[in-house]
Amino acid sequence: MASAGRLSIEDLAREAREGTIDTVVCAFTDMQGRLVGKRMTARHFLEVGHEEWHACDYLLTVDMEMEPVPGFRAASWDRGYGDFVVKPDLATLRRTPWLPGTALVLGDVVDHHGRELPHAPRSILKRQLARLRAHGLVAKMASELEFYVFEEDFRTARDRRYQDLKTAGWYIEDYHILETTKREPLMRALRNALEGAGIPVQESKGEWGPGQEELNVVYAPALEMADRHVILKNAVKEVAFLQGRSVTFMAKWRPDLAGSSCHVHLSLWTEEGDRPAFVDREDPEGVSTLFRRSLAGMLAVAAEATLFLAPNVNSYKRFQAGSFAPTRIVWSRDNRTAGFRILGHGRSTRIECRIPGADVNPYLAYAALIAGALHGIEAGLEPPPAFSGDAYKDAAVPSVPRTLGEAIARLEGSSVLREAMGEEVIEHYLHAARWEQGCFERAVTDWELIRYFERG
């Protein structure tokens, strides 16, 4: 019997016979971090789908609007947009309690010879985890996801062009119990649904913005945590929809309100996963050489990796001074103005990267941070002294890229990430980012109309 919420193939077969599960959502993650795939009957999944299923290869070349972006090497009109193969990872098979009679399984995208496609997000993370294992290490990680909740459903919000929406709260509510009680029917349903899906929840809390929530799940090995992240994000949207509400994970949905972040926590452990590699009791600060080198590597490549931490035009609107979103690539101990914050002690010692927003694809962000840590380990880097004070005010320290265009330029010049992730992967995601930047540059925004229509 699998653990609570998780299913073995034998569990699924039994529940299919009993009629308690009749549908399996078979999915993988696209470049934007969304779940895409098919719904199979449980019978067909047990007969055929548990081994593999096929999908159009354009799914790893489309933009947010599902537009087939021209110019990719991996798939194009010239190549006929054929199929690739998805191999379900049965270790991810689980119930989805918020959808009656339904289970979910995630898969790896492979070619017709069974080789994982290098540009698939899950493959990118798995490659970095294999590099870690070569050093006898595993990564344990956690995502802290924030989002806004609205009274309107998704269709109503769309019909209103996302203007004049009512947030499910009306004042700054950080940690407020009374205010979050107003959303407890949604948040309780989410916590219980995730627990029922085998994703252990730590807590939910009110964030700074009106109607803004944070939902945290227990840390896990990096691949498992990335899987939890994408399932959690999808579940939040689905449960909100089922309750007639909407949510957004935009990094900055309104200029005068707090952005939504995804702080990522990372620690390295011995390959058996039972001994923390960041700890050295003989060190005056209790941290190991491996910790310092990992931190130094992440700092060294942070600007080059920002495209994987802040993937959209909107992501960069969040980087504002005095907003609790970082603007400087520095590290500090428990200082929320820094891009990297060191937390915990002993076994809980970890590095928190505060750069990603809630719009991040976790597989890509985790892979980039691990690649940075490996760079520091392999090059024997040492971090600068810890920063103290208000990092927003110190113009002498390195800055987080402030636009998508700047992030593209930094990644273009990154020999470290090209070597770590492969030329094919870097060019694939650069091409997607250039397309996104071009779409934005051609758009005429409401801001422009208000500012220039009459007076320009």
ZIKAGI-V738143 format. One record per residue. N is the residue number from 1. NEAR is the number of other C-alpha atoms within 10 Angstrom. D_FIRST is the distance of its C-alpha to the first C-alpha in whole Angstrom. Layout:
BEGIN
N | NEAR | D_FIRST
N | NEAR | D_FIRST
END
This chain:
BEGIN
1 | 9 | 0
2 | 14 | 4
3 | 10 | 7
4 | 14 | 9
5 | 19 | 10
6 | 23 | 9
7 | 24 | 7
8 | 16 | 7
9 | 17 | 10
10 | 12 | 8
11 | 15 | 7
12 | 24 | 10
13 | 19 | 12
14 | 13 | 11
15 | 16 | 12
16 | 18 | 15
17 | 13 | 16
18 | 10 | 16
19 | 11 | 18
20 | 13 | 16
21 | 22 | 16
22 | 21 | 19
23 | 20 | 20
24 | 27 | 18
25 | 23 | 21
26 | 26 | 21
27 | 22 | 23
28 | 26 | 25
29 | 25 | 27
30 | 21 | 31
31 | 24 | 34
32 | 18 | 34
33 | 20 | 30
34 | 16 | 30
35 | 18 | 27
36 | 14 | 28
37 | 20 | 27
38 | 14 | 26
39 | 14 | 24
40 | 17 | 23
41 | 17 | 22
42 | 24 | 18
43 | 17 | 20
44 | 13 | 22
45 | 22 | 19
46 | 17 | 17
47 | 11 | 20
48 | 10 | 22
49 | 19 | 21
50 | 21 | 18
51 | 13 | 20
52 | 17 | 23
53 | 20 | 25
54 | 18 | 29
55 | 15 | 31
56 | 13 | 34
57 | 19 | 35
58 | 21 | 37
59 | 22 | 34
60 | 24 | 35
61 | 24 | 39
62 | 19 | 39
63 | 17 | 40
64 | 12 | 39
65 | 6 | 41
66 | 11 | 39
67 | 11 | 43
68 | 18 | 42
69 | 18 | 44
70 | 15 | 47
71 | 15 | 47
72 | 18 | 44
73 | 13 | 44
74 | 17 | 40
75 | 22 | 41
76 | 17 | 44
77 | 13 | 46
78 | 9 | 48
79 | 9 | 45
80 | 10 | 44
81 | 15 | 41
82 | 13 | 38
83 | 16 | 35
84 | 21 | 32
85 | 22 | 29
86 | 26 | 25
87 | 23 | 22
88 | 21 | 19
89 | 16 | 17
90 | 17 | 14
91 | 15 | 13
92 | 18 | 14
93 | 26 | 12
94 | 28 | 12
95 | 27 | 13
96 | 25 | 17
97 | 19 | 18
98 | 18 | 21
99 | 14 | 21
100 | 12 | 21
101 | 17 | 18
102 | 20 | 18
103 | 25 | 15
104 | 20 | 17
105 | 22 | 17
106 | 26 | 19
107 | 23 | 21
108 | 21 | 24
109 | 30 | 27
110 | 19 | 29
111 | 16 | 32
112 | 12 | 33
113 | 8 | 33
114 | 13 | 29
115 | 12 | 31
116 | 20 | 29
117 | 19 | 32
118 | 21 | 34
119 | 22 | 35
120 | 21 | 31
121 | 25 | 30
122 | 26 | 27
123 | 20 | 28
124 | 22 | 31
125 | 24 | 29
126 | 17 | 27
127 | 17 | 30
128 | 22 | 31
129 | 21 | 28
130 | 13 | 29
131 | 16 | 33
132 | 21 | 31
133 | 14 | 29
134 | 11 | 32
135 | 13 | 34
136 | 14 | 31
137 | 20 | 29
138 | 24 | 27
139 | 23 | 27
140 | 20 | 25
141 | 23 | 26
142 | 26 | 26
143 | 27 | 28
144 | 21 | 30
145 | 25 | 31
146 | 27 | 33
147 | 28 | 34
148 | 24 | 37
149 | 24 | 36
150 | 22 | 39
151 | 20 | 40
152 | 21 | 41
153 | 18 | 38
154 | 19 | 38
155 | 14 | 40
156 | 15 | 43
157 | 19 | 43
158 | 11 | 43
159 | 9 | 46
160 | 12 | 48
161 | 10 | 47
162 | 14 | 45
163 | 10 | 49
164 | 8 | 49
165 | 14 | 45
166 | 15 | 45
167 | 18 | 42
168 | 22 | 40
169 | 20 | 42
170 | 11 | 46
171 | 12 | 46
172 | 17 | 45
173 | 20 | 42
174 | 18 | 40
175 | 15 | 38
176 | 13 | 40
177 | 12 | 38
178 | 11 | 40
179 | 20 | 40
180 | 23 | 36
181 | 13 | 36
182 | 13 | 38
183 | 19 | 35
184 | 15 | 32
185 | 11 | 31
186 | 17 | 30
187 | 22 | 29
188 | 13 | 27
189 | 17 | 25
190 | 24 | 24
191 | 23 | 23
192 | 15 | 20
193 | 23 | 20
194 | 24 | 19
195 | 20 | 17
196 | 18 | 15
197 | 26 | 14
198 | 20 | 13
199 | 24 | 17
200 | 19 | 18
201 | 17 | 21
202 | 12 | 24
203 | 12 | 27
204 | 21 | 29
205 | 19 | 33
206 | 26 | 36
207 | 22 | 38
208 | 21 | 42
209 | 21 | 42
210 | 23 | 43
211 | 26 | 39
212 | 28 | 38
213 | 25 | 34
214 | 21 | 32
215 | 22 | 28
216 | 19 | 26
217 | 22 | 23
218 | 15 | 22
219 | 20 | 23
220 | 17 | 21
221 | 18 | 22
222 | 25 | 24
223 | 20 | 22
224 | 16 | 19
225 | 22 | 22
226 | 24 | 24
227 | 19 | 21
228 | 25 | 20
229 | 23 | 24
230 | 20 | 25
231 | 21 | 22
232 | 22 | 23
233 | 21 | 27
234 | 15 | 26
235 | 20 | 24
236 | 25 | 27
237 | 19 | 29
238 | 18 | 27
239 | 20 | 27
240 | 23 | 31
241 | 16 | 32
242 | 14 | 30
243 | 14 | 32
244 | 15 | 35
245 | 21 | 36
246 | 24 | 36
247 | 25 | 35
248 | 20 | 36
249 | 22 | 35
250 | 21 | 39
251 | 27 | 40
252 | 23 | 43
253 | 19 | 43
254 | 12 | 47
255 | 9 | 49
256 | 8 | 50
257 | 15 | 46
258 | 22 | 44
259 | 28 | 42
260 | 30 | 38
261 | 27 | 37
262 | 24 | 33
263 | 21 | 34
264 | 24 | 32
265 | 23 | 31
266 | 23 | 31
267 | 25 | 30
268 | 28 | 30
269 | 20 | 28
270 | 17 | 28
271 | 17 | 26
272 | 9 | 24
273 | 15 | 24
274 | 10 | 24
275 | 13 | 28
276 | 22 | 30
277 | 22 | 33
278 | 25 | 35
279 | 24 | 36
280 | 16 | 39
281 | 10 | 40
282 | 9 | 43
283 | 10 | 44
284 | 8 | 46
285 | 10 | 44
286 | 13 | 41
287 | 19 | 40
288 | 18 | 40
289 | 17 | 42
290 | 22 | 38
291 | 24 | 38
292 | 19 | 42
293 | 24 | 42
294 | 30 | 38
295 | 27 | 40
296 | 26 | 43
297 | 26 | 42
298 | 25 | 40
299 | 25 | 44
300 | 21 | 45
301 | 24 | 43
302 | 28 | 43
303 | 24 | 45
304 | 26 | 45
305 | 27 | 41
306 | 26 | 42
307 | 29 | 41
308 | 24 | 38
309 | 29 | 37
310 | 26 | 40
311 | 26 | 40
312 | 23 | 42
313 | 18 | 45
314 | 17 | 44
315 | 27 | 42
316 | 23 | 46
317 | 17 | 47
318 | 28 | 45
319 | 22 | 46
320 | 15 | 49
321 | 15 | 51
322 | 14 | 50
323 | 16 | 47
324 | 20 | 44
325 | 24 | 43
326 | 25 | 45
327 | 29 | 48
328 | 25 | 48
329 | 24 | 46
330 | 26 | 47
331 | 27 | 44
332 | 20 | 45
333 | 16 | 43
334 | 14 | 42
335 | 18 | 44
336 | 19 | 43
337 | 27 | 46
338 | 29 | 45
339 | 26 | 43
340 | 29 | 41
341 | 22 | 40
342 | 21 | 39
343 | 15 | 36
344 | 11 | 35
345 | 13 | 36
346 | 13 | 34
347 | 14 | 31
348 | 12 | 31
349 | 21 | 34
350 | 25 | 33
351 | 25 | 35
352 | 23 | 35
353 | 26 | 37
354 | 24 | 38
355 | 27 | 40
356 | 30 | 37
357 | 31 | 37
358 | 25 | 34
359 | 26 | 35
360 | 27 | 34
361 | 24 | 32
362 | 31 | 29
363 | 26 | 29
364 | 25 | 32
365 | 25 | 33
366 | 29 | 31
367 | 27 | 32
368 | 27 | 36
369 | 27 | 35
370 | 26 | 33
371 | 28 | 36
372 | 28 | 39
373 | 28 | 37
374 | 24 | 37
375 | 23 | 41
376 | 25 | 42
377 | 21 | 40
378 | 14 | 42
379 | 12 | 45
380 | 15 | 45
381 | 19 | 46
382 | 18 | 47
383 | 18 | 47
384 | 12 | 50
385 | 9 | 50
386 | 12 | 48
387 | 17 | 49
388 | 14 | 51
389 | 11 | 52
390 | 13 | 52
391 | 25 | 51
392 | 19 | 52
393 | 13 | 55
394 | 12 | 55
395 | 10 | 57
396 | 8 | 57
397 | 14 | 53
398 | 14 | 51
399 | 18 | 50
400 | 21 | 47
401 | 24 | 48
402 | 19 | 49
403 | 19 | 49
404 | 23 | 47
405 | 16 | 50
406 | 16 | 50
407 | 24 | 47
408 | 24 | 47
409 | 15 | 50
410 | 18 | 48
411 | 24 | 46
412 | 15 | 48
413 | 11 | 50
414 | 16 | 47
415 | 13 | 47
416 | 17 | 44
417 | 22 | 41
418 | 16 | 43
419 | 11 | 42
420 | 22 | 39
421 | 19 | 37
422 | 16 | 40
423 | 12 | 43
424 | 14 | 41
425 | 20 | 39
426 | 18 | 41
427 | 17 | 44
428 | 19 | 41
429 | 20 | 40
430 | 18 | 44
431 | 19 | 45
432 | 21 | 42
433 | 21 | 44
434 | 14 | 47
435 | 16 | 47
436 | 19 | 45
437 | 17 | 48
438 | 12 | 51
439 | 11 | 49
440 | 14 | 50
441 | 11 | 53
442 | 8 | 54
443 | 9 | 53
444 | 9 | 56
445 | 10 | 54
446 | 9 | 55
447 | 9 | 56
448 | 11 | 59
449 | 12 | 60
450 | 11 | 61
451 | 10 | 62
452 | 10 | 64
453 | 9 | 65
454 | 7 | 68
455 | 7 | 69
456 | 8 | 68
END
